């Protein structure tokens, strides 16, 4: 196993290195794009196989690699364990699809943007992600975290000449470095100021920390990892950066990069710190519920297809945190079996979200590539012109809406079962939080289904609303294959939970007292939750659905239904000719929910009516504008930025242009530092 793991790691590094080198040397030429895709594909496959091997191994894979500089002043340490294996699977799966898809997708960038830089970074980013989850000391973790953040930043800026791209990049880099500062402080506290300390040493040090110090570490971890994951209110960069990035980059960021926040939370809270008090779980559960609900509510109001998907990333991160928060609560009361169920549900949803959200972003990229717009109001009728893309988008939409038997249903069902087990908590206040979380998760699931009815129906059905949509074309072969990889994953992860769940349970076994037990399976497919509270089988459900579909033609034949194709005009309220102006719009679809949640949205409305100059009874034109500013941007970030600008204006007065004054500043700072050093 040691030889296998070392070989896979070398293949991973070599593959991504080859892809980056090919892009650097050959740029945007077809050979350069091919080598970029080939190297990335080899690296992604190696990561996928390494992750599966780590999960399937009887024990932690014995791969360790250390590199020290200047007598261990800087130490890089890597190892592969089962928890890292879960995220290596995510990195490899999405990375493989993105690499195949990007080969054709980036051809349109030739001569417009730097394919050399794009090709290098699209390999450096997943390489840093893979090394991130293999890091075995604080310095290595933080170094890989920073490489990941900077790579993603430059990828977001690929189309820097487009409106809003630079602003989105600034928001992303500001939020990610806020998180990096919090993580640096967290690791300094965890490791006793020694960033070269291994994770084993950190575990020992964390076990003897005071309660006050542990609580401070928890808040730093929540801010640091939450800013990357996109939890509310630290999500503000996510709906800005995802829409402006190239679509395969958006799939990689939403499918994998934000999951590093989830990896970090599980690694620190359960592995390094061994769990914590009940209120830690309550905070994570509450943040998850708010993120899930707010994310889906703002997604419903979006007409920009990629921005809509970005808000759904906030929603699904919330669902993952609901499972992890429930696990923390159960762990604090010694209910380890239910704790394992909650965490397994959260990790399962992590893999599932990477699959269906990556698929949806790739499908959205195909639509953008063909129709040259992200605005759903300018789409329509694409199912006839892009049948493969429409089918892949529909699979992703059904999966993210938690419809059986696809993968989103399985993981959300597991999270539901963990929450329902919370009625047995010994403390009434903690038990009362569980039905509230169940209600939030149920409402989130229903609203997500409504949102994707809008997204699929408005974009792909009816008749085209623009010239570009009318002349759209199907995606190329490599783009379809890339989407197909993730579509197969959505189906396979939904039909085979009896394979996935035991592996995920083993990935967290032993952390914070968690057991090796997992939801049991009977007949190879029926899941039974702990305490036999519920059971379910997506495998048999799929068989039943296929049987019903097969019975439909037999029933039609028995009833002697007319089989001949009949063509007729759609009823148009008495009008003969149908035009795109008569179609249902995304705005109209979302209007009822906008009214229901008006106190949250607080939309601004502007209605302008121009009458005929000869008579006010004849209307020449009507213009309606409505805009929604998210509550956290309006209530938190706008006042905060105003304060920063005001403070910066005052600080500028210090720059008076006087050399004597600057020397006074230097002396004052030196005196303060000397006094502080002497005092402390």
C-alpha positions as CSV (number, residue, x, y, z in Angstrom):
1,X,0.0,0.0,0.0
2,X,2.9,2.4,0.7
3,X,4.2,1.8,-2.8
4,X,0.8,2.3,-4.4
5,X,0.0,5.5,-2.5
6,X,3.5,6.9,-3.3
7,X,3.0,6.1,-7.0
8,X,-0.4,7.7,-7.1
9,X,0.8,10.8,-5.4
10,X,3.7,11.1,-7.9
11,X,1.3,10.5,-10.8
12,X,-1.0,13.2,-9.4
13,X,1.8,15.8,-9.1
14,X,3.3,14.8,-12.4
15,X,0.0,14.9,-14.3
16,X,-0.9,18.4,-13.1
17,X,2.7,19.5,-13.6
18,X,2.6,18.3,-17.2
19,X,-0.7,20.1,-17.8
20,X,0.7,23.3,-16.4
21,X,3.9,23.0,-18.4
22,X,2.1,22.3,-21.6
23,X,0.0,25.4,-21.2
24,X,3.0,27.5,-20.3
25,X,5.0,26.4,-23.4
26,X,2.3,26.0,-26.0
27,X,-0.3,28.5,-24.9
28,X,-3.6,28.5,-26.7
29,X,-2.6,26.3,-29.7
30,X,-4.7,23.1,-30.1
31,X,-1.6,21.0,-28.9
32,X,-1.4,23.2,-25.8
33,X,-5.0,22.8,-25.0
34,X,-4.7,19.0,-25.5
35,X,-1.7,18.7,-23.2
36,X,-3.3,20.9,-20.6
37,X,-6.4,18.6,-20.7
38,X,-4.3,15.4,-20.8
39,X,-2.2,16.4,-17.8
40,X,-5.2,17.6,-15.8
41,X,-7.1,14.4,-16.6
42,X,-4.2,12.2,-15.5
43,X,-3.8,14.2,-12.2
44,X,-7.6,14.1,-11.6
45,X,-7.7,10.3,-12.2
46,X,-4.8,9.8,-9.8
47,X,-6.6,11.9,-7.1
48,X,-9.8,9.9,-7.6
49,X,-8.0,6.5,-7.4
50,X,-6.0,7.7,-4.4
51,X,-9.1,8.8,-2.6
52,X,-11.0,5.6,-3.3
53,X,-7.9,3.6,-2.2
54,X,-7.7,5.5,1.0
55,X,-11.4,4.9,1.8
56,X,-11.3,1.2,0.9
57,X,-8.0,0.5,2.7
58,X,-8.2,-1.5,5.9
59,X,-6.1,1.1,7.7
60,X,-4.8,4.6,7.0
61,X,-2.6,4.5,3.9
62,X,1.0,4.6,4.9
63,X,2.1,7.5,2.7
64,X,4.1,10.2,4.4
65,X,6.4,12.8,2.8
66,X,8.4,15.5,4.5
67,X,10.5,18.3,3.2
68,X,12.3,20.6,5.6
69,X,14.1,23.8,4.9
70,X,16.7,25.6,7.2
71,X,16.7,23.0,10.0
72,X,12.9,22.6,10.0
73,X,12.3,26.4,10.0
74,X,9.8,25.6,7.2
75,X,8.5,22.1,7.1
76,X,6.2,20.5,4.4
77,X,4.5,17.4,5.7
78,X,1.9,15.3,3.8
79,X,0.0,12.1,4.6
80,X,-3.1,10.4,3.3
81,X,-5.9,9.4,5.6
82,X,-9.6,8.4,5.1
83,X,-11.0,11.9,5.7
84,X,-8.6,13.3,3.1
85,X,-9.7,10.5,0.9
86,X,-13.3,11.7,0.8
87,X,-12.2,15.1,-0.5
88,X,-9.7,13.5,-2.9
89,X,-12.6,11.8,-4.5
90,X,-14.4,15.1,-4.8
91,X,-11.3,16.8,-6.3
92,X,-10.7,13.9,-8.8
93,X,-14.3,13.5,-9.9
94,X,-15.0,17.2,-10.6
95,X,-11.5,17.8,-11.8
96,X,-11.8,15.1,-14.4
97,X,-15.1,16.4,-15.8
98,X,-13.8,20.0,-15.8
99,X,-10.6,19.0,-17.6
100,X,-12.5,17.1,-20.4
101,X,-15.1,19.9,-20.7
102,X,-12.5,22.7,-20.7
103,X,-10.6,21.3,-23.8
104,X,-13.3,22.5,-26.2
105,X,-14.8,25.2,-24.0
106,X,-11.6,27.2,-23.9
107,X,-11.2,27.2,-27.7
108,X,-13.5,30.2,-27.9
109,X,-11.0,32.1,-25.7
110,X,-8.2,31.9,-28.3
111,X,-7.0,35.4,-29.2
112,X,-9.2,37.0,-26.6
113,X,-7.7,36.0,-23.3
114,X,-4.5,34.4,-22.1
115,X,-4.9,30.6,-22.5
116,X,-1.4,30.2,-21.2
117,X,-2.3,31.6,-17.8
118,X,-5.6,29.9,-17.7
119,X,-4.1,26.5,-18.6
120,X,-1.4,26.8,-15.9
121,X,-3.9,27.9,-13.2
122,X,-6.5,25.3,-14.1
123,X,-3.9,22.7,-13.2
124,X,-2.3,24.5,-10.2
125,X,-5.7,24.9,-8.5
126,X,-6.7,21.2,-8.3
127,X,-3.0,20.3,-7.4
128,X,-3.1,22.7,-4.5
129,X,-6.5,21.3,-3.4
130,X,-5.2,17.8,-3.4
131,X,-2.1,18.7,-1.4
132,X,-4.4,20.7,0.9
133,X,-6.2,17.6,2.1
134,X,-3.0,15.7,2.4
135,X,-1.3,18.4,4.6
136,X,-0.2,17.1,8.0
137,X,1.0,20.2,9.7
138,X,-0.2,23.8,10.1
139,X,2.4,25.4,7.8
140,X,1.7,23.0,5.0
141,X,-2.1,23.5,5.4
142,X,-1.8,27.3,5.3
143,X,0.6,27.4,2.4
144,X,-1.6,25.2,0.2
145,X,-4.6,27.3,1.3
146,X,-3.0,30.4,0.1
147,X,-1.9,28.9,-3.2
148,X,-5.5,27.6,-3.7
149,X,-6.9,31.1,-2.9
150,X,-4.6,33.0,-5.2
151,X,-5.0,30.5,-8.1
152,X,-8.8,30.8,-7.8
153,X,-8.5,34.6,-7.7
154,X,-6.6,34.8,-11.0
155,X,-9.0,32.3,-12.6
156,X,-11.9,34.6,-11.6
157,X,-10.2,37.5,-13.4
158,X,-9.8,35.5,-16.7
159,X,-12.4,37.7,-18.4
160,X,-11.1,40.9,-16.8
161,X,-12.5,43.1,-19.6
162,X,-16.1,42.2,-18.8
163,X,-18.2,44.4,-16.5
164,X,-18.1,43.5,-12.8
165,X,-15.2,41.0,-13.1
166,X,-12.5,43.1,-11.3
167,X,-15.0,44.1,-8.6
168,X,-15.9,40.5,-8.0
169,X,-12.2,39.5,-7.8
170,X,-11.6,42.2,-5.2
171,X,-14.5,41.0,-3.1
172,X,-13.2,37.4,-3.4
173,X,-9.7,38.1,-2.5
174,X,-10.7,40.4,0.4
175,X,-13.0,37.7,1.9
176,X,-10.6,34.9,1.4
177,X,-7.7,36.8,3.1
178,X,-10.1,37.7,6.0
179,X,-10.5,33.9,6.4
180,X,-6.7,33.3,6.0
181,X,-6.0,35.7,8.8
182,X,-8.5,33.9,11.1
183,X,-7.0,30.5,10.2
184,X,-3.4,31.7,10.9
185,X,-4.5,32.9,14.3
186,X,-6.4,29.6,14.9
187,X,-3.4,27.4,14.0
188,X,-1.1,29.5,16.2
189,X,-3.4,28.9,19.1
190,X,-3.9,25.2,18.3
191,X,-0.2,24.5,17.8
192,X,1.2,26.6,20.6
193,X,2.8,29.1,18.2
194,X,4.6,26.3,16.3
195,X,3.3,26.1,12.8
196,X,5.6,23.2,12.0
197,X,3.8,21.0,14.6
198,X,2.3,17.9,13.1
199,X,-1.4,17.3,13.4
200,X,-0.7,14.5,16.0
201,X,1.1,17.1,18.2
202,X,-1.8,19.6,17.7
203,X,-4.3,16.9,18.9
204,X,-2.3,16.5,22.0
205,X,-2.0,20.2,22.6
206,X,-5.7,20.9,21.9
207,X,-6.7,18.3,24.5
208,X,-5.1,20.3,27.4
209,X,-6.3,23.8,26.2
210,X,-8.6,25.8,28.5
211,X,-12.3,26.1,27.7
212,X,-11.8,29.8,26.9
213,X,-9.0,29.1,24.4
214,X,-11.0,26.3,22.8
215,X,-14.0,28.5,22.3
216,X,-11.8,31.2,20.7
217,X,-10.4,28.6,18.3
218,X,-13.9,27.5,17.4
219,X,-14.9,31.0,16.4
220,X,-11.8,31.5,14.4
221,X,-12.4,28.2,12.6
222,X,-16.0,29.1,11.9
223,X,-14.9,32.5,10.4
224,X,-11.9,31.2,8.5
225,X,-13.5,28.1,7.0
226,X,-16.9,29.7,6.7
227,X,-15.6,32.5,4.5
228,X,-14.3,29.9,2.1
229,X,-17.4,27.8,2.2
230,X,-19.7,30.8,1.7
231,X,-21.8,30.6,4.9
232,X,-24.1,33.6,5.5
233,X,-23.1,36.4,6.1
234,X,-19.6,35.6,4.7
235,X,-21.1,34.5,1.4
236,X,-21.0,37.9,-0.3
237,X,-18.2,37.0,-2.7
238,X,-19.8,33.9,-4.0
239,X,-22.7,35.2,-6.1
240,X,-20.2,37.8,-7.5
241,X,-17.3,35.6,-8.4
242,X,-19.0,32.5,-9.8
243,X,-21.0,34.2,-12.6
244,X,-18.0,36.1,-14.0
245,X,-15.5,33.2,-14.0
246,X,-15.3,30.8,-16.9
247,X,-18.0,28.2,-16.5
248,X,-15.6,25.2,-16.0
249,X,-13.8,27.3,-13.4
250,X,-17.2,28.1,-11.7
251,X,-17.8,24.3,-11.6
252,X,-14.4,23.7,-10.0
253,X,-14.9,26.5,-7.4
254,X,-18.5,25.6,-6.5
255,X,-17.9,21.9,-6.6
256,X,-14.5,21.7,-4.9
257,X,-13.0,25.0,-3.6
258,X,-15.8,25.9,-1.3
259,X,-15.7,22.3,0.1
260,X,-12.3,23.1,1.6
261,X,-14.3,25.1,4.2
262,X,-16.2,21.9,5.0
263,X,-13.0,19.8,5.1
264,X,-11.4,22.3,7.4
265,X,-14.3,22.4,9.9
266,X,-14.5,18.6,10.1
267,X,-10.7,18.2,10.4
268,X,-10.4,20.9,13.1
269,X,-13.6,20.4,15.2
270,X,-13.7,16.6,15.2
271,X,-10.2,15.4,14.4
272,X,-7.8,17.9,16.0
273,X,-10.1,19.2,18.8
274,X,-12.1,16.0,19.5
275,X,-15.5,17.8,19.5
276,X,-16.8,20.4,21.9
277,X,-19.7,21.7,23.9
278,X,-23.3,21.5,22.8
279,X,-23.5,25.2,21.9
280,X,-20.8,24.7,19.2
281,X,-23.2,22.3,17.4
282,X,-26.1,24.7,18.0
283,X,-24.1,27.6,16.3
284,X,-23.1,25.4,13.3
285,X,-26.7,24.1,13.0
286,X,-28.2,27.6,13.2
287,X,-25.7,29.0,10.6
288,X,-26.5,26.1,8.3
289,X,-30.2,26.5,8.6
290,X,-30.0,30.3,7.9
291,X,-27.6,29.7,5.0
292,X,-29.8,27.1,3.4
293,X,-33.0,29.1,3.6
294,X,-31.5,32.5,2.7
295,X,-29.5,30.9,-0.2
296,X,-32.5,29.3,-1.8
297,X,-34.7,32.4,-1.3
298,X,-32.3,34.7,-3.1
299,X,-31.7,32.1,-5.8
300,X,-35.5,32.2,-6.5
301,X,-35.3,35.9,-7.4
302,X,-32.3,35.6,-9.8
303,X,-32.6,35.6,-13.6
304,X,-28.9,35.3,-14.2
305,X,-28.5,31.5,-14.5
306,X,-25.0,31.3,-13.1
307,X,-25.8,33.7,-10.2
308,X,-28.8,31.5,-9.4
309,X,-26.6,28.5,-9.2
310,X,-24.1,30.4,-7.0
311,X,-26.8,31.1,-4.5
312,X,-27.7,27.5,-4.5
313,X,-24.2,26.7,-3.4
314,X,-24.8,28.8,-0.3
315,X,-28.0,26.8,0.2
316,X,-26.3,23.4,-0.1
317,X,-23.4,24.4,2.1
318,X,-26.1,25.2,4.7
319,X,-27.5,21.7,4.3
320,X,-24.1,20.2,4.8
321,X,-23.6,22.3,8.0
322,X,-27.0,21.2,9.3
323,X,-25.7,17.6,9.2
324,X,-22.4,18.5,10.8
325,X,-24.0,20.7,13.4
326,X,-26.4,17.9,14.4
327,X,-23.3,15.6,14.6
328,X,-21.6,18.0,17.0
329,X,-24.7,18.2,19.2
330,X,-25.1,14.4,19.4
331,X,-21.4,14.0,20.1
332,X,-21.5,16.4,23.0
333,X,-24.2,14.2,24.7
334,X,-22.4,10.9,23.9
335,X,-24.9,9.8,21.3
336,X,-22.1,8.7,19.0
337,X,-24.2,6.6,16.5
338,X,-26.5,9.5,15.7
339,X,-23.5,11.9,15.6
340,X,-21.9,9.6,13.0
341,X,-25.2,9.6,11.0
342,X,-25.3,13.4,10.9
343,X,-21.7,13.8,9.8
344,X,-22.0,11.0,7.2
345,X,-25.1,12.8,5.8
346,X,-23.1,16.0,5.6
347,X,-20.1,14.4,3.9
348,X,-22.4,12.5,1.5
349,X,-24.1,15.7,0.6
350,X,-20.6,17.2,0.1
351,X,-19.8,14.6,-2.6
352,X,-23.3,14.9,-4.1
353,X,-23.3,18.7,-4.3
354,X,-19.9,18.6,-6.0
355,X,-21.5,16.3,-8.6
356,X,-24.8,18.0,-9.4
357,X,-23.6,21.5,-8.9
358,X,-20.5,20.9,-11.2
359,X,-22.9,19.4,-13.7
360,X,-25.3,22.4,-13.6
361,X,-22.4,24.9,-14.0
362,X,-21.1,23.0,-17.0
363,X,-24.5,22.9,-18.5
364,X,-25.0,26.6,-17.9
365,X,-21.6,27.2,-19.6
366,X,-22.8,25.3,-22.6
367,X,-25.9,27.5,-22.7
368,X,-23.7,30.6,-22.4
369,X,-21.4,29.3,-25.1
370,X,-24.3,28.8,-27.5
371,X,-26.8,31.6,-26.6
372,X,-24.2,34.2,-25.4
373,X,-26.3,35.2,-22.4
374,X,-26.8,34.3,-18.8
375,X,-30.2,36.0,-18.6
376,X,-32.9,33.4,-18.6
377,X,-35.4,36.0,-19.9
378,X,-33.5,35.9,-23.2
379,X,-33.4,32.1,-23.5
380,X,-36.3,29.6,-24.2
381,X,-36.7,26.7,-26.6
382,X,-33.2,25.4,-26.0
383,X,-34.4,21.8,-25.5
384,X,-34.9,21.5,-29.2
385,X,-31.6,23.0,-30.2
386,X,-29.5,21.6,-27.3
387,X,-31.1,18.2,-26.3
388,X,-28.0,16.7,-24.6
389,X,-27.4,19.9,-22.6
390,X,-31.1,20.0,-21.6
391,X,-31.0,16.4,-20.5
392,X,-27.9,16.9,-18.4
393,X,-29.3,20.1,-16.9
394,X,-32.5,18.2,-16.0
395,X,-30.6,15.5,-14.3
396,X,-28.7,18.1,-12.2
397,X,-31.9,20.0,-11.5
398,X,-33.7,16.8,-10.3
399,X,-30.7,15.9,-8.1
400,X,-30.3,19.3,-6.5
401,X,-34.1,19.3,-5.8
402,X,-33.6,16.0,-3.9
403,X,-35.9,14.0,-6.1
404,X,-35.5,10.2,-5.9
405,X,-33.7,8.1,-6.9
406,X,-30.9,10.6,-7.5
407,X,-28.0,11.4,-5.2
408,X,-29.3,14.6,-3.6
409,X,-32.3,12.7,-2.2
410,X,-30.1,10.1,-0.4
411,X,-27.9,12.6,1.5
412,X,-30.8,14.9,2.4
413,X,-32.7,11.9,3.7
414,X,-29.8,10.9,5.9
415,X,-29.6,14.4,7.3
416,X,-33.4,14.3,7.9
417,X,-33.1,11.0,9.8
418,X,-30.3,12.4,12.0
419,X,-32.4,15.4,12.9
420,X,-35.4,13.3,13.6
421,X,-33.3,11.2,16.0
422,X,-32.8,14.4,18.0
423,X,-36.1,14.0,19.7
424,X,-34.3,11.6,22.1
425,X,-31.9,14.3,23.3
426,X,-31.9,14.5,27.1
427,X,-32.1,18.3,27.2
428,X,-35.4,19.8,26.1
429,X,-33.7,23.0,24.7
430,X,-31.5,21.0,22.5
431,X,-34.3,18.6,21.4
432,X,-36.5,21.6,20.5
433,X,-33.9,22.8,18.0
434,X,-34.2,19.7,15.9
435,X,-37.8,20.1,14.7
436,X,-36.9,23.7,13.8
437,X,-34.0,22.4,11.7
438,X,-36.3,19.8,10.1
439,X,-38.7,22.5,9.1
440,X,-36.0,24.7,7.7
441,X,-34.6,21.8,5.7
442,X,-38.0,20.8,4.4
443,X,-38.8,24.3,3.3
444,X,-35.4,24.6,1.7
445,X,-36.0,21.4,-0.3
446,X,-39.4,22.6,-1.5
447,X,-38.2,26.0,-2.6
448,X,-35.2,24.5,-4.4
449,X,-37.6,22.3,-6.4
450,X,-39.6,25.4,-7.3
451,X,-36.5,27.3,-8.3
452,X,-35.3,24.6,-10.7
453,X,-38.8,24.3,-12.2
454,X,-38.3,28.0,-13.1
455,X,-34.7,27.6,-14.2
456,X,-35.3,24.6,-16.5
457,X,-38.7,25.7,-17.8
458,X,-37.8,29.3,-18.6
459,X,-34.4,28.4,-20.1
460,X,-35.2,25.2,-22.1
461,X,-38.9,25.1,-22.8
462,X,-41.4,27.1,-24.9
463,X,-40.1,29.2,-27.8
464,X,-36.9,31.2,-28.1
465,X,-37.0,34.7,-26.6
466,X,-34.0,36.1,-28.6
467,X,-32.2,35.7,-31.9
468,X,-29.3,34.0,-30.1
469,X,-31.5,31.4,-28.4
470,X,-33.2,30.7,-31.7
471,X,-29.9,30.0,-33.4
472,X,-28.2,28.2,-30.4
473,X,-26.2,25.0,-31.1
474,X,-25.4,21.9,-29.1
475,X,-22.2,21.7,-27.1
476,X,-19.2,19.9,-28.6
477,X,-18.4,16.3,-27.9
478,X,-15.8,16.9,-25.2
479,X,-18.2,19.3,-23.4
480,X,-20.9,16.7,-23.5
481,X,-18.6,14.0,-22.2
482,X,-17.5,16.3,-19.3
483,X,-21.1,16.8,-18.4
484,X,-21.8,13.1,-18.8
485,X,-19.2,12.1,-16.3
486,X,-21.0,14.1,-13.6
487,X,-24.5,13.0,-14.7
488,X,-23.4,9.4,-14.3
489,X,-22.0,10.3,-10.8
490,X,-25.4,11.8,-9.9
491,X,-27.2,8.6,-10.9
492,X,-24.6,6.2,-9.4
493,X,-24.3,8.0,-6.1
494,X,-28.1,7.9,-5.8
495,X,-28.4,4.2,-6.6
496,X,-25.5,2.9,-4.6
497,X,-25.6,4.3,-1.0
498,X,-24.9,0.8,0.3
499,X,-21.4,1.3,-1.1
500,X,-20.8,5.0,-0.2
501,X,-22.2,5.2,3.3
502,X,-20.0,2.6,5.0
503,X,-16.9,4.2,3.5
504,X,-17.9,7.6,4.7
505,X,-18.6,6.2,8.2
506,X,-15.1,4.8,8.3
507,X,-13.6,8.1,7.2
508,X,-14.7,9.7,10.5
509,X,-14.5,6.6,12.7
510,X,-12.6,7.2,15.9
511,X,-12.7,11.0,15.7
512,X,-14.2,12.6,18.8
513,X,-15.3,9.1,20.0
514,X,-17.3,8.4,16.9
515,X,-18.0,4.7,16.3
516,X,-17.2,2.6,13.3
517,X,-20.9,1.7,13.0
518,X,-23.0,3.2,10.2
519,X,-26.6,2.9,8.9
520,X,-27.1,-0.8,8.2
521,X,-28.2,-2.4,4.9
522,X,-30.5,-5.3,4.3
523,X,-30.9,-7.1,1.0
524,X,-27.9,-5.2,-0.1
525,X,-29.8,-2.0,-0.7
526,X,-32.3,-1.1,2.1
527,X,-30.8,1.5,4.5
528,X,-31.9,1.2,8.1
529,X,-31.0,4.2,10.3
530,X,-29.8,3.8,14.0
531,X,-32.6,2.9,16.4
532,X,-34.6,1.6,13.3
533,X,-36.2,5.0,13.0
534,X,-36.5,4.9,9.3
535,X,-35.5,2.8,6.2
536,X,-35.2,3.5,2.5
537,X,-33.8,2.1,-0.7
538,X,-33.2,4.2,-3.7
539,X,-32.2,1.1,-5.6
540,X,-35.6,-0.6,-5.2
541,X,-37.3,2.8,-5.7
542,X,-35.5,3.1,-9.1
543,X,-36.6,-0.4,-10.0
544,X,-40.2,0.5,-9.1
545,X,-40.1,3.7,-11.2
546,X,-38.7,1.8,-14.2
547,X,-41.4,-0.8,-13.8
548,X,-44.1,1.9,-13.7
549,X,-42.7,3.4,-16.8
550,X,-42.7,0.1,-18.5
551,X,-46.3,-0.5,-17.5
552,X,-47.5,2.8,-19.0
553,X,-47.3,1.6,-22.7
554,X,-49.0,-1.7,-21.8
555,X,-51.8,0.2,-20.0
556,X,-52.2,2.5,-23.0
557,X,-52.5,-0.5,-25.3
558,X,-55.0,-2.1,-23.0
559,X,-57.1,1.1,-23.0
560,X,-56.7,1.3,-26.8
561,X,-55.3,4.8,-26.7
562,X,-54.6,6.4,-30.1
563,X,-50.9,6.0,-30.8
564,X,-50.6,8.2,-33.9
565,X,-48.8,11.5,-33.5
566,X,-51.2,14.5,-33.5
567,X,-50.0,18.0,-34.1
568,X,-52.0,21.0,-33.1
569,X,-51.6,24.7,-32.1
570,X,-51.2,25.6,-28.5
571,X,-54.2,27.4,-27.2
572,X,-53.4,31.1,-27.0
573,X,-56.5,32.7,-25.3
574,X,-58.1,33.3,-28.7
575,X,-55.1,34.7,-30.4
576,X,-53.8,33.0,-33.6
577,X,-50.1,33.7,-33.6
578,X,-47.9,33.1,-30.6
579,X,-44.9,35.3,-29.8
580,X,-42.2,35.2,-27.1
581,X,-44.0,38.2,-25.4
582,X,-46.8,35.8,-24.5
583,X,-44.6,33.4,-22.6
584,X,-44.4,33.0,-18.9
585,X,-41.3,34.9,-17.7
586,X,-38.9,34.2,-14.8
587,X,-40.1,37.4,-13.2
588,X,-43.7,36.3,-13.3
589,X,-42.8,32.8,-12.0
590,X,-41.0,34.3,-8.9
591,X,-43.5,37.1,-8.2
592,X,-45.8,35.1,-5.9
593,X,-42.9,34.1,-3.7
594,X,-41.5,37.6,-3.8
595,X,-44.8,38.8,-2.3
596,X,-44.8,36.1,0.3
597,X,-41.3,37.0,1.5
598,X,-41.6,40.7,0.8
599,X,-40.5,41.6,4.3
600,X,-37.2,39.8,3.6
601,X,-36.6,41.0,0.1
602,X,-37.9,44.6,0.4
603,X,-37.8,45.2,-3.3
604,X,-37.6,48.6,-4.9
605,X,-40.1,49.2,-7.7
606,X,-40.4,51.7,-10.4
607,X,-43.3,51.9,-12.8
608,X,-43.3,54.3,-15.8
609,X,-46.3,54.6,-18.1
610,X,-46.2,56.8,-21.3
611,X,-49.6,57.8,-22.6
612,X,-50.5,58.8,-26.1
613,X,-50.2,62.6,-26.5
614,X,-53.8,62.8,-27.9
615,X,-55.5,60.7,-25.1
616,X,-54.5,59.4,-21.7
617,X,-56.7,56.4,-22.4
618,X,-54.2,55.0,-24.8
619,X,-50.9,53.7,-23.4
620,X,-47.8,53.9,-25.7
621,X,-45.4,52.0,-23.4
622,X,-45.0,50.6,-19.9
623,X,-41.6,50.2,-18.2
624,X,-41.4,48.3,-14.9
625,X,-38.2,48.0,-12.9
626,X,-37.7,46.0,-9.7
627,X,-34.5,45.4,-7.8
628,X,-33.6,43.4,-4.7
629,X,-30.6,44.2,-2.6
630,X,-29.7,41.2,-0.3
631,X,-30.3,42.1,3.3
632,X,-26.7,41.4,4.5
633,X,-25.2,43.5,1.7
634,X,-27.6,46.3,2.6
635,X,-27.5,46.1,6.3
636,X,-24.0,44.9,7.0
637,X,-21.5,45.5,4.2
638,X,-22.6,48.8,2.9
639,X,-22.4,50.5,6.4
640,X,-19.1,48.7,7.1
641,X,-17.6,49.9,3.8
642,X,-18.9,53.4,4.5
643,X,-17.0,53.4,7.9
644,X,-13.9,52.1,6.2
645,X,-14.0,54.8,3.6
646,X,-14.5,57.5,6.3
647,X,-11.6,56.1,8.4
648,X,-9.4,56.0,5.3
649,X,-10.2,59.6,4.5
650,X,-9.1,60.6,8.0
651,X,-5.9,58.5,7.8
652,X,-5.0,60.2,4.6
653,X,-4.4,63.4,6.6
654,X,-1.4,61.7,8.1
655,X,0.3,61.9,4.7
656,X,1.2,65.6,5.0
657,X,4.3,65.4,2.9
658,X,6.6,66.5,5.8
659,X,9.7,64.3,6.2
660,X,10.1,65.6,9.8
661,X,6.5,64.5,10.6
662,X,7.2,61.0,9.2
663,X,10.3,60.7,11.4
664,X,8.2,61.5,14.4
665,X,5.7,58.8,13.4
666,X,8.6,56.3,13.2
667,X,10.0,57.2,16.6
668,X,6.5,57.0,18.2
669,X,6.0,53.5,16.7
670,X,9.4,52.3,17.9
671,X,8.7,53.6,21.4
672,X,5.3,51.8,21.5
673,X,6.9,48.6,20.3
674,X,9.8,48.8,22.8
675,X,7.3,49.4,25.7
676,X,5.1,46.6,24.6
677,X,8.1,44.2,24.3
678,X,9.3,45.2,27.8
679,X,5.9,45.0,29.3
680,X,4.8,41.6,27.9
